[in-house]
Amino acid sequence: MATRTCPDCNRPMMGIRLIDKAYSPAHTSLDYTAADAERGMWFGRYPVEGQIEGLMCDECGRVLLYAKPKEQ
């Protein structure tokens, strides 16, 4: 992800890792799917469209989230 600056204080933002622990104690990335997606018939999981990447300002604490689509 390209370097971005905080919209509040104009300082550089640093990348952060968002952790999803919903289904197991193992840490995984935070994924997203389409709003109208339906669970799969066999395993009951939603199809993953991509991952969520986050940035945080170490000055004011603002967090920005960005969708990163899966590579085709």
N, CA, C and O atoms as a GROMACS GRO file, in nm:
protein
  288
    1MET      N    1   0.085  -0.117   0.000
    1MET     CA    2   0.000   0.000   0.000
    1MET      C    3   0.090   0.124   0.000
    1MET      O    4   0.190   0.129   0.071
    2ALA      N    5   0.052   0.221  -0.080
    2ALA     CA    6   0.131   0.343  -0.091
    2ALA      C    7   0.127   0.421   0.041
    2ALA      O    8   0.034   0.407   0.120
    3THR      N    9   0.230   0.502   0.063
    3THR     CA   10   0.234   0.585   0.183
    3THR      C   11   0.121   0.687   0.178
    3THR      O   12   0.101   0.754   0.077
    4ARG      N   13   0.048   0.698   0.287
    4ARG     CA   14  -0.062   0.794   0.297
    4ARG      C   15  -0.040   0.879   0.420
    4ARG      O   16   0.029   0.840   0.514
    5THR      N   17  -0.100   0.997   0.416
    5THR     CA   18  -0.091   1.085   0.531
    5THR      C   19  -0.227   1.094   0.600
    5THR      O   20  -0.331   1.076   0.537
    6CYS      N   21  -0.223   1.120   0.728
    6CYS     CA   22  -0.344   1.130   0.809
    6CYS      C   23  -0.425   1.252   0.767
    6CYS      O   24  -0.370   1.362   0.757
    7PRO      N   25  -0.556   1.236   0.742
    7PRO     CA   26  -0.639   1.350   0.705
    7PRO      C   27  -0.662   1.447   0.821
    7PRO      O   28  -0.704   1.560   0.799
    8ASP      N   29  -0.636   1.404   0.944
    8ASP     CA   30  -0.656   1.491   1.061
    8ASP      C   31  -0.533   1.574   1.094
    8ASP      O   32  -0.545   1.695   1.117
    9CYS      N   33  -0.415   1.512   1.097
    9CYS     CA   34  -0.296   1.585   1.140
    9CYS      C   35  -0.184   1.587   1.037
    9CYS      O   36  -0.076   1.642   1.063
   10ASN      N   37  -0.208   1.528   0.919
   10ASN     CA   38  -0.116   1.534   0.806
   10ASN      C   39   0.018   1.464   0.830
   10ASN      O   40   0.117   1.497   0.765
   11ARG      N   41   0.022   1.370   0.922
   11ARG     CA   42   0.144   1.293   0.946
   11ARG      C   43   0.137   1.162   0.868
   11ARG      O   44   0.028   1.117   0.834
   12PRO      N   45   0.252   1.099   0.839
   12PRO     CA   46   0.250   0.970   0.771
   12PRO      C   47   0.179   0.864   0.856
   12PRO      O   48   0.190   0.864   0.979
   13MET      N   49   0.107   0.776   0.790
   13MET     CA   50   0.036   0.669   0.860
   13MET      C   51   0.115   0.540   0.845
   13MET      O   52   0.184   0.521   0.745
   14MET      N   53   0.105   0.452   0.945
   14MET     CA   54   0.176   0.324   0.940
   14MET      C   55   0.075   0.211   0.920
   14MET      O   56  -0.039   0.218   0.964
   15GLY      N   57   0.121   0.106   0.852
   15GLY     CA   58   0.036  -0.009   0.829
   15GLY      C   59   0.011  -0.086   0.959
   15GLY      O   60   0.101  -0.098   1.042
   16ILE      N   61  -0.111  -0.136   0.976
   16ILE     CA   62  -0.144  -0.220   1.091
   16ILE      C   63  -0.208  -0.350   1.041
   16ILE      O   64  -0.261  -0.355   0.930
   17ARG      N   65  -0.203  -0.452   1.122
   17ARG     CA   66  -0.264  -0.580   1.089
   17ARG      C   67  -0.393  -0.594   1.168
   17ARG      O   68  -0.393  -0.582   1.290
   18LEU      N   69  -0.503  -0.620   1.098
   18LEU     CA   70  -0.631  -0.645   1.162
   18LEU      C   71  -0.646  -0.796   1.177
   18LEU      O   72  -0.620  -0.871   1.083
   19ILE      N   73  -0.686  -0.840   1.294
   19ILE     CA   74  -0.689  -0.983   1.323
   19ILE      C   75  -0.833  -1.030   1.345
   19ILE      O   76  -0.907  -0.972   1.424
   20ASP      N   77  -0.870  -1.135   1.275
   20ASP     CA   78  -1.002  -1.196   1.289
   20ASP      C   79  -0.986  -1.327   1.365
   20ASP      O   80  -0.914  -1.416   1.321
   21LYS      N   81  -1.053  -1.340   1.479
   21LYS     CA   82  -1.046  -1.462   1.559
   21LYS      C   83  -1.184  -1.523   1.576
   21LYS      O   84  -1.208  -1.592   1.675
   22ALA      N   85  -1.275  -1.500   1.483
   22ALA     CA   86  -1.415  -1.539   1.500
   22ALA      C   87  -1.436  -1.690   1.508
   22ALA      O   88  -1.521  -1.734   1.586
   23TYR      N   89  -1.364  -1.770   1.431
   23TYR     CA   90  -1.394  -1.913   1.423
   23TYR      C   91  -1.292  -2.005   1.489
   23TYR      O   92  -1.316  -2.124   1.503
   24SER      N   93  -1.180  -1.951   1.529
   24SER     CA   94  -1.080  -2.036   1.592
   24SER      C   95  -0.984  -1.949   1.672
   24SER      O   96  -0.982  -1.827   1.656
   25PRO      N   97  -0.903  -2.011   1.758
   25PRO     CA   98  -0.805  -1.934   1.832
   25PRO      C   99  -0.687  -1.888   1.745
   25PRO      O  100  -0.608  -1.805   1.789
   26ALA      N  101  -0.675  -1.942   1.623
   26ALA     CA  102  -0.565  -1.902   1.535
   26ALA      C  103  -0.593  -1.764   1.476
   26ALA      O  104  -0.708  -1.732   1.446
   27HIS      N  105  -0.490  -1.683   1.460
   27HIS     CA  106  -0.505  -1.550   1.402
   27HIS      C  107  -0.512  -1.561   1.250
   27HIS      O  108  -0.433  -1.633   1.189
   28THR      N  109  -0.606  -1.489   1.190
   28THR     CA  110  -0.617  -1.484   1.045
   28THR      C  111  -0.638  -1.340   1.002
   28THR      O  112  -0.663  -1.252   1.084
   29SER      N  113  -0.626  -1.316   0.873
   29SER     CA  114  -0.650  -1.182   0.819
   29SER      C  115  -0.799  -1.151   0.819
   29SER      O  116  -0.882  -1.242   0.822
   30LEU      N  117  -0.832  -1.024   0.815
   30LEU     CA  118  -0.971  -0.981   0.808
   30LEU      C  119  -1.011  -0.975   0.661
   30LEU      O  120  -0.953  -0.899   0.584
   31ASP      N  121  -1.110  -1.055   0.623
   31ASP     CA  122  -1.156  -1.064   0.485
   31ASP      C  123  -1.289  -0.993   0.468
   31ASP      O  124  -1.354  -0.957   0.566
   32TYR      N  125  -1.328  -0.972   0.343
   32TYR     CA  126  -1.460  -0.916   0.315
   32TYR      C  127  -1.524  -0.989   0.198
   32TYR      O  128  -1.456  -1.057   0.121
   33THR      N  129  -1.656  -0.975   0.185
   33THR     CA  130  -1.732  -1.031   0.075
   33THR      C  131  -1.834  -0.928   0.028
   33THR      O  132  -1.848  -0.824   0.092
   34ALA      N  133  -1.903  -0.956  -0.079
   34ALA     CA  134  -2.005  -0.865  -0.130
   34ALA      C  135  -2.124  -0.862  -0.033
   34ALA      O  136  -2.152  -0.960   0.035
   35ALA      N  137  -2.193  -0.747  -0.028
   35ALA     CA  138  -2.305  -0.731   0.065
   35ALA      C  139  -2.417  -0.831   0.038
   35ALA      O  140  -2.486  -0.872   0.130
   36ASP      N  141  -2.435  -0.870  -0.088
   36ASP     CA  142  -2.544  -0.963  -0.122
   36ASP      C  143  -2.498  -1.108  -0.134
   36ASP      O  144  -2.572  -1.193  -0.184
   37ALA      N  145  -2.375  -1.138  -0.090
   37ALA     CA  146  -2.322  -1.274  -0.099
   37ALA      C  147  -2.402  -1.369  -0.011
   37ALA      O  148  -2.451  -1.331   0.095
   38GLU      N  149  -2.412  -1.493  -0.056
   38GLU     CA  150  -2.481  -1.597   0.021
   38GLU      C  151  -2.380  -1.702   0.064
   38GLU      O  152  -2.279  -1.725  -0.003
   39ARG      N  153  -2.409  -1.764   0.176
   39ARG     CA  154  -2.320  -1.870   0.227
   39ARG      C  155  -2.319  -1.988   0.130
   39ARG      O  156  -2.420  -2.019   0.066
   40GLY      N  157  -2.204  -2.053   0.121
   40GLY     CA  158  -2.192  -2.171   0.035
   40GLY      C  159  -2.273  -2.287   0.091
   40GLY      O  160  -2.293  -2.298   0.212
   41MET      N  161  -2.319  -2.372   0.003
   41MET     CA  162  -2.406  -2.482   0.042
   41MET      C  163  -2.333  -2.588   0.126
   41MET      O  164  -2.392  -2.641   0.220
   42TRP      N  165  -2.208  -2.620   0.095
   42TRP     CA  166  -2.139  -2.729   0.162
   42TRP      C  167  -2.079  -2.691   0.297
   42TRP      O  168  -2.098  -2.763   0.395
   43PHE      N  169  -2.009  -2.580   0.302
   43PHE     CA  170  -1.938  -2.545   0.426
   43PHE      C  171  -1.999  -2.426   0.499
   43PHE      O  172  -1.956  -2.394   0.610
   44GLY      N  173  -2.097  -2.360   0.440
   44GLY     CA  174  -2.163  -2.247   0.505
   44GLY      C  175  -2.077  -2.122   0.517
   44GLY      O  176  -2.101  -2.039   0.604
   45ARG      N  177  -1.978  -2.110   0.429
   45ARG     CA  178  -1.890  -1.993   0.433
   45ARG      C  179  -1.924  -1.896   0.321
   45ARG      O  180  -1.974  -1.936   0.215
   46TYR      N  181  -1.898  -1.770   0.345
   46TYR     CA  182  -1.916  -1.669   0.242
   46TYR      C  183  -1.797  -1.671   0.147
   46TYR      O  184  -1.686  -1.698   0.191
   47PRO      N  185  -1.818  -1.642   0.018
   47PRO     CA  186  -1.704  -1.633  -0.074
   47PRO      C  187  -1.622  -1.507  -0.042
   47PRO      O  188  -1.678  -1.399  -0.026
   48VAL      N  189  -1.493  -1.522  -0.033
   48VAL     CA  190  -1.405  -1.410   0.002
   48VAL      C  191  -1.373  -1.331  -0.125
   48VAL      O  192  -1.325  -1.386  -0.223
   49GLU      N  193  -1.400  -1.201  -0.120
   49GLU     CA  194  -1.370  -1.111  -0.232
   49GLU      C  195  -1.231  -1.051  -0.218
   49GLU      O  196  -1.168  -1.016  -0.318
   50GLY      N  197  -1.182  -1.038  -0.094
   50GLY     CA  198  -1.050  -0.980  -0.071
   50GLY      C  199  -1.024  -0.959   0.078
   50GLY      O  200  -1.099  -1.009   0.162
   51GLN      N  201  -0.919  -0.885   0.108
   51GLN     CA  202  -0.881  -0.859   0.246
   51GLN      C  203  -0.894  -0.711   0.279
   51GLN      O  204  -0.895  -0.626   0.190
   52ILE      N  205  -0.904  -0.683   0.408
   52ILE     CA  206  -0.908  -0.546   0.457
   52ILE      C  207  -0.768  -0.512   0.508
   52ILE      O  208  -0.709  -0.585   0.587
   53GLU      N  209  -0.715  -0.400   0.460
   53GLU     CA  210  -0.586  -0.349   0.508
   53GLU      C  211  -0.612  -0.224   0.589
   53GLU      O  212  -0.703  -0.147   0.558
   54GLY      N  213  -0.531  -0.202   0.692
   54GLY     CA  214  -0.551  -0.087   0.777
   54GLY      C  215  -0.426  -0.001   0.789
   54GLY      O  216  -0.314  -0.049   0.777
   55LEU      N  217  -0.450   0.126   0.815
   55LEU     CA  218  -0.344   0.222   0.842
   55LEU      C  219  -0.382   0.296   0.970
   55LEU      O  220  -0.500   0.319   0.996
   56MET      N  221  -0.281   0.333   1.049
   56MET     CA  222  -0.305   0.406   1.172
   56MET      C  223  -0.207   0.522   1.184
   56MET      O  224  -0.089   0.509   1.150
   57CYS      N  225  -0.258   0.634   1.234
   57CYS     CA  226  -0.173   0.749   1.262
   57CYS      C  227  -0.120   0.734   1.404
   57CYS      O  228  -0.198   0.720   1.498
   58ASP      N  229   0.013   0.736   1.421
   58ASP     CA  230   0.068   0.720   1.555
   58ASP      C  231   0.060   0.850   1.636
   58ASP      O  232   0.092   0.851   1.755
   59GLU      N  233   0.018   0.959   1.572
   59GLU     CA  234   0.002   1.086   1.643
   59GLU      C  235  -0.137   1.099   1.706
   59GLU      O  236  -0.149   1.122   1.826
   60CYS      N  237  -0.241   1.083   1.624
   60CYS     CA  238  -0.378   1.106   1.674
   60CYS      C  239  -0.458   0.977   1.691
   60CYS      O  240  -0.566   0.980   1.750
   61GLY      N  241  -0.409   0.864   1.640
   61GLY     CA  242  -0.477   0.736   1.658
   61GLY      C  243  -0.584   0.706   1.554
   61GLY      O  244  -0.652   0.604   1.566
   62ARG      N  245  -0.602   0.790   1.454
   62ARG     CA  246  -0.702   0.763   1.351
   62ARG      C  247  -0.666   0.636   1.276
   62ARG      O  248  -0.549   0.613   1.245
   63VAL      N  249  -0.768   0.552   1.248
   63VAL     CA  250  -0.749   0.428   1.172
   63VAL      C  251  -0.830   0.438   1.044
   63VAL      O  252  -0.948   0.474   1.046
   64LEU      N  253  -0.767   0.405   0.932
   64LEU     CA  254  -0.833   0.400   0.802
   64LEU      C  255  -0.829   0.257   0.751
   64LEU      O  256  -0.727   0.189   0.764
   65LEU      N  257  -0.941   0.211   0.692
   65LEU     CA  258  -0.949   0.076   0.637
   65LEU      C  259  -0.966   0.083   0.487
   65LEU      O  260  -1.038   0.169   0.435
   66TYR      N  261  -0.898  -0.008   0.416
   66TYR     CA  262  -0.904  -0.015   0.271
   66TYR      C  263  -0.925  -0.158   0.227
   66TYR      O  264  -0.867  -0.250   0.285
   67ALA      N  265  -1.009  -0.177   0.125
   67ALA     CA  266  -1.032  -0.310   0.068
   67ALA      C  267  -0.923  -0.341  -0.034
   67ALA      O  268  -0.890  -0.257  -0.118
   68LYS      N  269  -0.868  -0.461  -0.026
   68LYS     CA  270  -0.769  -0.507  -0.123
   68LYS      C  271  -0.828  -0.631  -0.190
   68LYS      O  272  -0.824  -0.740  -0.133
   69PRO      N  273  -0.883  -0.616  -0.312
   69PRO     CA  274  -0.945  -0.730  -0.381
   69PRO      C  275  -0.845  -0.842  -0.405
   69PRO      O  276  -0.726  -0.818  -0.421
   70LYS      N  277  -0.898  -0.966  -0.409
   70LYS     CA  278  -0.814  -1.081  -0.441
   70LYS      C  279  -0.761  -1.068  -0.582
   70LYS      O  280  -0.828  -1.013  -0.670
   71GLU      N  281  -0.642  -1.118  -0.604
   71GLU     CA  282  -0.586  -1.121  -0.739
   71GLU      C  283  -0.658  -1.229  -0.816
   71GLU      O  284  -0.681  -1.339  -0.766
   72GLN      N  285  -0.694  -1.198  -0.939
   72GLN     CA  286  -0.769  -1.292  -1.022
   72GLN      C  287  -0.680  -1.400  -1.079
   72GLN      O  288  -0.727  -1.487  -1.151
   0.00000   0.00000   0.00000
